[in-house]
Amino acid sequence: MHFTEAKSLLSRYNGMNLYRGCAHGCVYCDSRSTCYQFTHAFEDIEVKQNAPELLEEILRKRRKKCVISTGSMSDPYQPCERDLLLTRRCLELLDRYGFGASVITKSDLVLRDLDLFDSINRKAKSVLQMTLTVSDEALSRILEPGVCTSARRYEVLKAFQRRDIPTVVWMTPLLPFLTDTEENVRQILDWCFDAGVKGIVCFGAGLTLRDGNREYFYRALDRHFPGLSDRYRRTYANAYECSSPRAPALLRLFHDSCERYGVLHDPEACFRYLAAWPENTGQLSLFDE
């Protein structure tokens, strides 16, 4: 872990990353890709120590309220967040200034800040986005070794449901020859529907592999599933999109089930919901700087 003074914080679409890099060790993580131009080891977490100060300066100047998101590139609930409290401090600012919050995480550490999500949601809007990809406990510990299992994340979703705080699940990626099974998808969907999620983001049954994360992924397969990386090479070569042979059936199951339960399942519809500002709290200004 190392510290840096960031010069800017929010993207054009009001997203922020408080950390750069990740300690969760998920074998399929796209953020390892060389296109993101990391200048340090991915596990050597870069901490934007002045992020709360930058955020407060931005919020003071904003004329219109909006939803601020975090977690698209690096989980805001890294293990170091337990002590550093960067995410909590930023949520406190969003709460104080009346802005919304949308957070993507795989960590049950988010429960520590349930009080802030509750307060923000009562004043404006807060949404928890949780990734669920692997229903099997043993397989989850292999594929996502540094974070709690999907079953525990389901419990986190239920805790937010009890507070009437909306949630969205990312059911992606589904790894060919590993997690692309009807049993896995049905279990994840059962958790989602029982937890009353608003939407499920699924970009197809498969995963993407780019330079950087492809090599890391194959090394993990070689350690835990000998011979499987060779099957990937034979099937996909250097393709970016690696779609499961079972994709048509799994996607039909996914979309039909979401329709039946009234859950958003088109990615763009989910993103519109996440960015939308509640009508009774003011005007959304998605691009306002």
C-alpha positions as CSV (number, residue, x, y, z in Angstrom):
1,M,0.0,0.0,0.0
2,H,1.2,3.5,-0.8
3,F,-0.3,7.0,-0.6
4,T,-0.7,9.6,-3.2
5,E,-2.1,13.2,-3.5
6,A,-4.7,13.0,-6.3
7,K,-5.1,16.1,-8.6
8,S,-8.7,15.2,-9.6
9,L,-11.4,12.9,-8.4
10,L,-14.7,12.7,-10.3
11,S,-15.1,11.4,-13.9
12,R,-17.4,13.1,-16.4
13,Y,-20.2,10.8,-15.2
14,N,-19.7,11.5,-11.5
15,G,-17.7,8.4,-10.7
16,M,-14.7,8.3,-8.4
17,N,-12.1,5.7,-7.3
18,L,-10.6,6.2,-3.9
19,Y,-8.2,3.4,-4.3
20,R,-6.2,2.1,-7.3
21,G,-5.5,-1.6,-7.4
22,C,-7.1,-4.3,-5.3
23,A,-6.3,-6.9,-2.7
24,H,-9.3,-9.2,-3.4
25,G,-7.3,-11.3,-5.8
26,C,-10.3,-12.3,-8.1
27,V,-8.8,-14.4,-10.8
28,Y,-10.8,-12.8,-13.6
29,C,-10.4,-9.1,-12.8
30,D,-10.4,-6.9,-15.9
31,S,-8.8,-4.0,-13.9
32,R,-5.5,-5.9,-14.2
33,S,-5.5,-5.2,-17.9
34,T,-2.4,-3.4,-19.2
35,C,-4.6,-0.8,-21.0
36,Y,-5.2,0.8,-17.6
37,Q,-1.5,1.6,-17.4
38,F,-0.7,0.7,-13.8
39,T,2.7,1.9,-12.8
40,H,2.8,-0.2,-9.7
41,A,1.9,-3.8,-8.7
42,F,-1.9,-4.3,-8.8
43,E,-1.9,-5.6,-5.2
44,D,0.2,-2.5,-4.0
45,I,-2.9,-0.4,-3.3
46,E,-2.6,3.2,-4.2
47,V,-4.5,5.3,-1.7
48,K,-5.8,8.7,-2.8
49,Q,-5.4,10.1,0.7
50,N,-6.8,13.6,-0.2
51,A,-10.0,12.2,-1.8
52,P,-12.3,13.5,0.9
53,E,-10.9,17.0,0.7
54,L,-11.3,17.0,-3.1
55,L,-14.8,15.6,-2.9
56,E,-15.9,18.3,-0.4
57,E,-14.5,21.0,-2.6
58,I,-16.5,19.6,-5.6
59,L,-19.7,19.2,-3.5
60,R,-19.5,22.8,-2.2
61,K,-19.5,24.1,-5.8
62,R,-22.1,21.9,-7.3
63,R,-25.3,23.8,-8.1
64,K,-27.4,20.6,-8.7
65,K,-27.5,17.4,-6.8
66,C,-26.6,14.0,-8.4
67,V,-25.7,10.5,-7.6
68,I,-21.9,10.0,-7.0
69,S,-20.7,6.5,-7.7
70,T,-17.6,4.6,-6.6
71,G,-16.2,1.1,-7.2
72,S,-16.1,0.7,-11.0
73,M,-12.3,0.1,-11.1
74,S,-11.3,-0.6,-7.5
75,D,-13.4,-1.9,-4.6
76,P,-14.0,1.0,-2.2
77,Y,-14.1,-1.6,0.7
78,Q,-10.5,-2.8,0.4
79,P,-9.2,-4.4,3.6
80,C,-7.2,-1.2,4.3
81,E,-10.5,0.7,4.3
82,R,-11.2,-0.8,7.7
83,D,-8.5,1.5,9.1
84,L,-8.2,4.3,6.6
85,L,-12.0,5.1,6.4
86,L,-11.7,7.0,3.1
87,T,-15.0,5.5,1.8
88,R,-16.8,6.3,5.0
89,R,-15.5,9.8,5.1
90,C,-16.7,10.4,1.5
91,L,-20.1,8.9,2.3
92,E,-20.4,11.3,5.3
93,L,-19.8,14.2,2.9
94,L,-22.4,13.0,0.5
95,D,-24.8,12.7,3.4
96,R,-23.9,16.1,4.7
97,Y,-24.3,17.9,1.3
98,G,-27.4,16.0,0.2
99,F,-26.0,14.0,-2.7
100,G,-26.8,10.5,-3.6
101,A,-24.4,7.5,-3.4
102,S,-24.0,4.4,-5.5
103,V,-21.3,1.9,-4.4
104,I,-20.0,-1.3,-6.1
105,T,-18.4,-3.8,-3.8
106,K,-17.9,-7.5,-3.0
107,S,-17.1,-6.9,0.6
108,D,-19.2,-7.3,3.7
109,L,-17.3,-4.4,5.2
110,V,-20.0,-2.3,3.6
111,L,-22.2,-3.2,6.5
112,R,-20.1,-1.0,8.7
113,D,-21.6,2.0,6.8
114,L,-25.2,0.8,6.7
115,D,-26.1,3.8,8.8
116,L,-24.8,6.2,6.2
117,F,-26.5,4.4,3.3
118,D,-29.7,4.6,5.3
119,S,-29.4,8.3,6.0
120,I,-28.4,9.2,2.4
121,N,-31.3,7.1,1.1
122,R,-33.8,8.9,3.3
123,K,-32.6,12.3,2.2
124,A,-31.8,11.6,-1.5
125,K,-30.8,8.1,-2.9
126,S,-28.3,5.4,-2.1
127,V,-27.8,2.1,-4.0
128,L,-25.7,-0.8,-3.1
129,Q,-24.3,-2.7,-6.1
130,M,-23.0,-6.2,-5.2
131,T,-21.2,-8.6,-7.5
132,L,-22.5,-12.2,-7.3
133,T,-20.9,-14.7,-9.8
134,V,-20.1,-17.9,-7.9
135,S,-22.8,-19.7,-5.8
136,D,-20.6,-22.6,-4.8
137,E,-18.7,-21.8,-1.5
138,A,-15.5,-23.8,-2.3
139,L,-15.3,-22.4,-5.8
140,S,-15.9,-18.9,-4.6
141,R,-13.0,-19.1,-2.3
142,I,-10.7,-20.1,-5.2
143,L,-11.9,-17.6,-7.8
144,E,-12.4,-14.7,-5.3
145,P,-9.9,-15.6,-2.6
146,G,-9.5,-12.2,-0.8
147,V,-13.2,-11.4,-0.2
148,C,-16.3,-12.9,1.4
149,T,-18.2,-15.6,-0.5
150,S,-21.3,-14.9,-2.6
151,A,-23.4,-16.5,0.1
152,R,-22.2,-13.9,2.6
153,R,-22.9,-11.2,0.0
154,Y,-26.4,-12.4,-0.2
155,E,-26.7,-11.8,3.5
156,V,-25.5,-8.3,3.0
157,L,-28.2,-7.7,0.3
158,K,-30.8,-9.0,2.8
159,A,-29.5,-6.5,5.4
160,F,-30.0,-3.6,3.0
161,Q,-33.4,-5.0,2.0
162,R,-34.5,-4.8,5.7
163,R,-33.6,-1.0,5.6
164,D,-35.4,-0.5,2.3
165,I,-32.2,0.5,0.6
166,P,-32.2,-0.5,-3.1
167,T,-29.7,-2.9,-4.5
168,V,-28.4,-3.9,-7.9
169,V,-26.4,-7.1,-8.5
170,W,-23.6,-7.6,-11.1
171,M,-23.9,-11.2,-12.3
172,T,-20.8,-11.1,-14.4
173,P,-18.6,-12.7,-15.4
174,L,-19.8,-16.3,-15.9
175,L,-16.7,-18.3,-16.5
176,P,-16.9,-20.8,-19.3
177,F,-16.4,-24.4,-18.1
178,L,-16.5,-23.3,-14.5
179,T,-19.5,-21.2,-13.4
180,D,-21.5,-21.2,-16.6
181,T,-24.0,-23.8,-15.3
182,E,-27.8,-23.6,-14.9
183,E,-27.4,-24.6,-11.2
184,N,-25.0,-21.6,-10.6
185,V,-27.2,-19.1,-12.4
186,R,-30.4,-20.3,-10.7
187,Q,-28.9,-20.0,-7.2
188,I,-27.7,-16.5,-7.9
189,L,-31.1,-15.5,-9.3
190,D,-32.9,-17.1,-6.3
191,W,-30.7,-15.0,-4.0
192,C,-31.4,-11.8,-6.0
193,F,-35.1,-12.3,-6.1
194,D,-35.3,-13.2,-2.4
195,A,-33.3,-10.0,-1.6
196,G,-35.6,-7.9,-3.7
197,V,-32.9,-6.5,-5.9
198,K,-33.9,-3.7,-8.3
199,G,-31.9,-4.9,-11.2
200,I,-29.2,-7.4,-12.3
201,V,-26.4,-6.4,-14.7
202,C,-25.3,-9.2,-16.9
203,F,-23.2,-8.6,-20.0
204,G,-23.7,-12.1,-21.4
205,A,-22.7,-15.5,-20.3
206,G,-18.9,-15.4,-20.5
207,L,-16.0,-13.2,-19.7
208,T,-13.6,-10.8,-21.4
209,L,-9.8,-11.3,-21.5
210,R,-7.3,-8.6,-22.4
211,D,-3.5,-8.4,-22.1
212,G,-2.6,-8.4,-18.4
213,N,-5.7,-10.0,-17.0
214,R,-5.6,-12.9,-19.5
215,E,-2.1,-14.0,-18.3
216,Y,-3.1,-13.7,-14.6
217,F,-6.3,-15.7,-15.2
218,Y,-4.5,-18.5,-17.0
219,R,-1.9,-18.8,-14.2
220,A,-4.7,-19.2,-11.7
221,L,-6.4,-21.8,-13.9
222,D,-3.1,-23.7,-14.1
223,R,-2.8,-23.7,-10.3
224,H,-6.3,-24.8,-9.5
225,F,-7.7,-26.5,-12.6
226,P,-4.8,-28.1,-14.6
227,G,-5.5,-28.3,-18.3
228,L,-8.3,-25.8,-18.3
229,S,-6.2,-22.9,-19.6
230,D,-5.3,-25.1,-22.6
231,R,-9.0,-25.6,-23.3
232,Y,-9.5,-21.8,-23.2
233,R,-6.6,-21.3,-25.7
234,R,-8.0,-23.9,-28.0
235,T,-11.5,-22.5,-27.8
236,Y,-10.9,-18.7,-27.7
237,A,-7.2,-18.1,-28.8
238,N,-6.6,-14.4,-28.0
239,A,-10.3,-13.3,-28.3
240,Y,-11.5,-10.5,-26.1
241,E,-15.0,-11.9,-25.7
242,C,-15.1,-15.5,-24.5
243,S,-18.7,-16.5,-24.6
244,S,-19.9,-19.7,-22.9
245,P,-21.1,-22.5,-25.2
246,R,-24.1,-22.5,-22.9
247,A,-24.8,-18.7,-23.4
248,P,-28.1,-18.9,-25.3
249,A,-29.8,-21.2,-22.7
250,L,-28.4,-19.3,-19.7
251,L,-29.3,-15.9,-21.0
252,R,-32.8,-17.1,-21.9
253,L,-33.1,-18.4,-18.3
254,F,-31.8,-15.1,-16.9
255,H,-34.0,-12.7,-19.0
256,D,-37.2,-14.9,-18.6
257,S,-36.7,-15.1,-14.8
258,C,-36.1,-11.4,-14.4
259,E,-39.2,-10.6,-16.5
260,R,-41.2,-12.9,-14.2
261,Y,-40.1,-11.2,-11.1
262,G,-40.2,-7.6,-12.4
263,V,-36.4,-7.1,-12.1
264,L,-34.5,-4.8,-14.5
265,H,-32.2,-6.9,-16.6
266,D,-31.1,-4.8,-19.5
267,P,-27.7,-3.2,-18.6
268,E,-28.7,0.2,-20.0
269,A,-32.0,0.2,-18.0
270,C,-30.0,-0.6,-14.9
271,F,-27.5,2.2,-15.5
272,R,-30.4,4.7,-16.1
273,Y,-31.9,3.6,-12.8
274,L,-28.6,4.0,-11.0
275,A,-28.0,7.6,-12.3
276,A,-31.6,8.8,-12.0
277,W,-32.3,11.4,-9.3
278,P,-35.4,11.0,-7.2
279,E,-38.2,13.3,-8.4
280,N,-39.0,14.6,-5.0
281,T,-35.5,15.7,-4.1
282,G,-34.5,17.9,-7.0
283,Q,-33.2,17.8,-10.6
284,L,-30.6,15.3,-11.7
285,S,-27.6,16.9,-13.3
286,L,-25.6,14.0,-14.7
287,F,-23.0,16.1,-16.6
288,D,-22.9,19.1,-14.3
289,E,-19.4,19.9,-13.2
